[in-house]
Amino acid sequence: MRSNSTRMPVRIIDTTLRDGEQAPGVAFRTREKIAILRLLDSAGVDEMEVGIPAMGLAACDEIRDLVALNPDCLLTSWCRALEADIELAAGCGTGGVHISFPVSPILLGAMNKGKDWVLSQLDALVPRALGRFPMVSVGAQDAFRAPTGFLREFVRRASRCGAHRIRLADTVGLARPSQVADTVRDLTGMAGQTALEFHGHNDLGMATANTVTAIEAGIPAVSVTVNGIGERAGNAPLEQVVMAARTLEDRTIGVSSKKLVRICRFVSRITHRPIAVDRPITGEAVFSHESGIHCAAILKDPNTYQPFSPEILGRKPAQLVIGRHSGSTVLKHVMEMAGVTLDDEKTAQLLSVMRIHSLKNRSVISNDELVHLYRHHLPGPSKMGAIQNKKPHP
């Protein structure tokens, strides 16, 4: 594996407080925004998009409150391609601004704009923003439904205007990984010294895959949200992108993996959006194992059936749970921890009792319950026969 000094850094731009809050029913109080900012800043997120000044005085006041915290990460405001929006953002004091331009025919039609308008606004607004902000980003909204020729011209023009970064937004989540890779490689040369960024939505369940593909293709910046919250099916989840990008040998990420679970659980609680037990990275059950084959292997080497150690996330070691699919190895292991050594015959008997009990209750069995089953059912052969002959309820 390459050393960190030779690996390309990937800039993580969190937009939980902007795009994430656009999820239906999600509305953060100011104190919650402050808490999220502090958590993400302490975790090492490089940049945060913290609001839309054009939403009004209350939004501007909130942005100023966040700026006053003086975090280590760069804070940016999101603007439409309008001079008035940029002026409002300048009054909020963020170190950066993002200016979003529609580039697909369907969005241009809906906004009653044309390609010439987009290019003329680029020429007018980027220099103006550069006079007010240390960092100026421009966005190609709905980039993956835009004509290739126009998208190339947009990137070339934005670079010539002096934009620091160009966001390629998969606004409705229709892009495929192969398309993302081809687009990033095609546009990288045209961007010159201007960095590219990928912003993915999850409508087809590919936001993480598309984002990691963009990183593999050489893009140096990606935008994400905590738990993937956002419009419709949401955005690329911070926690998934960070952990997936860590598997790439030639990339490096500055976000602390040990702080991800706490951040995700906090945002889950305040948005009233529970984390599914099998949710990648943060779900309660993603480091739990029941299969007999898996448990037997993990007792020998935890890496056999896990992509990485749960301790990397600050979580407890892998949990071996007992259920219908458990095998003899894990039963012997649990009983030995309880001070009981089972021979093969007793193990087979206990395995049969346990599987009947698990199927009947449609649940896993705790270690204490397993010991109770052993003590209650195994001493007498007549009881054992009664248990084996009893059929579970359908």
N, C-alpha and C positions, 0 to 999 in steps of 0.2 A: 504494500500500500504506500502511496506517495505521502511525503511529509506535508504538513499544513502549509509550509512555505511555498510549495509547488502546486497547491490545489487552488482552483479558482473560487473565490468567495461568492456566495449567492446572497443578494440583499433581500431580506424579508420585509415586505411592506404590509402591515396589518391594516385592514379597513373595516374592522368590526364596528367602530363608532360611526362609520359612514354607510358603507354598503350593507354591513351586517344589520344595522338598525333599520334598514329599509325592508327587512323581513316583516310580513304582515303580523301585526300584534306586538311587535317588539318596540319598546320605547324606554330608553335608559334615563334615569334621573341623573342630575349633575354629579351627585356623590358616587353613583355607580360608574359613571364615565371616568371619574378621577381614580376610582379603585382599579378599573380595568387598565387604564393607562399605566398606573404604577406597577401593576403585576406584569404587564407586557414589557415595560421598560426594564424592570429588574431581571426579566428573563433574557434580555439581550436582543429584542426585536429592533431592527435598524431604523424603521420609519413607521409612522402611524398617520393614517388619513383620519382626521378628527371631526369633520363636519362639513356642512354646506352653508356658507355665509348667506346665500341668497334666500334661505328659509326664514330670515327675519332677525329681529333684534335679540330675541331669546337665544337663537342658535349662535349668533355672534358673541354674546356674553359667555355662553358655555365654552366656546373655542378659546376666548381670552382667559377664562379660568384655567383651562388645560395648559395653555402656553405659560401661564404664571407659575406652574409647577416646575418649569425649567428642566424637563427630562433630558436624559442623554440622547434619546432617539430624536430624529428629525420629525417635526409635526408639519402636516400639510393640510390645506383646505382644498375642497373640490368645487370646481366652477364649470358652468356652461361656457360656451365660446362667446361670451358677451363682455364688453368692457366694464359694464356696471358690476358684474359678478366679481371681476378681478379687483376692482376698487374696494368692494366690500371686504374681500379676503385680505387685502393689504391692511385694512383697519383692524383686523383680528390678530395680526402679529405672528402668524405662523412663518416658519423658515422656508416653507415651500408651498407651491400651488400646483394643482393639477387642473388642466383645461381640457374638457372633453369635447370632441368633434364627432358628429355622425359621419360615417363614411360608406355605409351600405345604401343601395338604392331604396330599400324599404324604409329605412330611418330618414333619409333625405326627403323622401316623398311625404312621410308623415309630418315632417317639420316644415314642409314647403320650402326646402332649400335645394341648392344645386352644388355641383362640384366646384364651380368657380367661387361660390360664396365661402366654401370651406378653405380653399387655398388663400383667398384674400384675407380671411379672418386670421389664418395662421400668420401671414405676413404682418398684420396689424397688431395682433394681441401678444405674440411671443416676445417681440422687443419691448413692448410696454410692460409685460410681466417681469422681464429680466431687470428692468429698472426698479422693481419693487421687492423682488424675492431673490434670495441666494440660489434657490433651486427651482427650476421650472420644468414641469412634466406636461406633455400633451398626450391625449388619448385618442386612439382610433377606435371609436365605439362601433361595435358590430363588425370588427375587422375581418372576420372569417366568412362573412357574406358579402364582402366588398369585391368589386372587380380587381383582379390582380394588378393591372396597370395603374389604376387610381391609387391603390394602397401603396404601391411603390413610389408614386409621385408624392403622396402625402408624407411618407417617411423621408424622402429626399428633401422636400421643402421644409419640413420641421427641423431637420438637421441643419440646413443652410440658415434658418432663422436663429439658430443658437440654442434650441431646446436641449436641456440636459438629458432628458429621457423620453422615450416614446412607448406608451402603453398599447399593446395589442390585446384588445378585449374580445373574448369569446362571449359576447353579451347574452346570448340565449342558449349557450351550452351545446351547440350543434357540431362543434369541431371534433375531429378525430385525432388521435395521437400522431398518425402519419402525416396528416394535414398540418398539424402544429409544427412538427419537426421540419417539414419542407418550407413552411412559411418563415420560420425563424432563420433558417439557413439562407433563404433567398433574400431576406431583408437586412441581414446583419451587415453585409458589405455596403449596402446603400445608405445605412445609417451613419457611416463615417465614425466620428468620435462620439456620437450620441448613443447612449445605452438604450437597449430595448428592455421591455418589461412584459410579462404575460399575466393576464387577468382572466381566470377561468370560472365559468358558472357550471352548475352540476345537473342540468336538466336531464341529461342522459347517463348520469352517474359516472362521468369521466373527468371531473374537474381535477382530482388528484393526479390521475394518469396523464392528463394533458399538461398539467403544471410541471410534473417531473420530467416529462418528455421535452418540454421547452428548456428546462435546465440542462438536460443531456445534450440538447442541440446547441447549447452555448449561450442561452439567454442569462444575463447576470442579475436579473431582478424579477421577483414574482410577488403578486399580491394575494392575500389570504384573509380568512376570518376565523375567529375562535369557534370551534365546533362546526365550521362551514356555514354558519347562519347567513342568510341573505334572501334576496328576492326569489320567489318560487321555490326551486329545490336547493337554493343556496349557492355558496361559493366553494372554492377549494379550501379544505380545513387546514388551519395552521398546523395542528398537531400531526396530521397525516403527512403533509408536505415536508415538514421538518424531519420526521423520522425516515420517510422514504428517501429524501435527498441525502441523508447520512449514509445510505447504502452505496452511493456513487463514489467511486474511488478517487475521482479527480475534482470533487467539489467539497467545499467546506461551508458550514452554517454556524453562525454565531449565537443561535438561540439555545438556551439551556434546556435539555430534554427533561431534566428532573423537575422543572417547574410547570411543565405542560399540563399535567393532570389536575393540579390545583387550579390553574387558570380556567380550564375547560369546565370543571365542576362548578366554579363560581359563576361563570356565564350561564351555564345550564340552570342554575338555581334562580338567578334573577330574571331570566327570560321565560321561566316555567316550561322549559323544553327538556324533558328528561333524556339522559344519555342511555341509549339502548345497551343491554347487557353485552351484546356481541359487537358493539361499535369498535372499529379498529382503534388501537392505542389506548383509549380511555374507558372502554366498556368493562364492567365488573367481572365478566366471565372470560375475557380474552386471554388470560393466563391460567385458566382452569382446565384440567384434563380429566376425562372420564374413561376414554377408550383403554382397554387392557393393554393393547400393543403400545400405545403412546406412553402410558404410565410406566410400564416396565422399562421402556427405553429412557425416559426422563430420569428415573431413579439411578440410571447408570451415567447419563450425561444430559443435563438440562437443555443443551443446544439441539438435541435430536429433533424435537418437534416444536421449536420456538424460533422465530426469526431473529430475536435478540432477547437479552435478559430483561425481565421486568424491573430489576433493580436500576437499570439505566434510566427509567422513568421515575425512580424513587418509589416504586411500588414493591409490595411484598413478593417473595419468591413464588415460583409457580405452585399452584394449589392442585393437589391430586384429590379429586372428589370421587366418591363412591356412588355408583349407580348401575343401571341395568347392563351397561357395556363394560363394566370393570372386569378385570381378570384376577387370577389367583395371586399374582405377584404383589399387587397393591394391597389386597386383603391381608396377606401375610405381613407386609410391611406395617400396616396400621395396627394389627393385633400385637406385633412385636413391640411397638411403641407403647402399647397398653400393658405390656408384661406377659403376653400370652403367646406361646410358640405353637403354631399349628402344624400338624403333619398333613400329608397330601389328602387323606380321607376327610379329616375335619375341615380342611380348606374347601374341598369340593362341596361338602354339606352346607357350610356357611355361605358359599357362593350361590347355591341354589336358593337358600332362604332369602338372601339379600336381594336377588333378582326378582323374586316373587313380590317382596315387599316394595321394591322400587317401582315395579310396573303397576302395582295396585295403587300406589300413592302418586304416581307420575312425578317423582322427585328424586333428587340425590339424597344420600344418607350421610349424616355426620359421623365422625369417628365414634362419638359416644353412643350413637344409635346402633352402630355396627357391633360394638361390645355388648350392648343390651340384647341384640338379636342372638349373639353367640351364647350368652348366659341363659337366655330364656328358652332357646329352641334346641340347642345341641346336646345338653346332658343326657336326655332320655331318648332312645330310639323310637318309642311310640309317638312322642311329640314330633319327632323329625318326620315320621311317615305322614302324620296328619297335615303338617305344613306342606309337604311335597304334593299331596293329593288334593289340596285345596286349590280351586281355580280362582284366578283373579277376576274381579268385576270387570266387565267390558268397559 
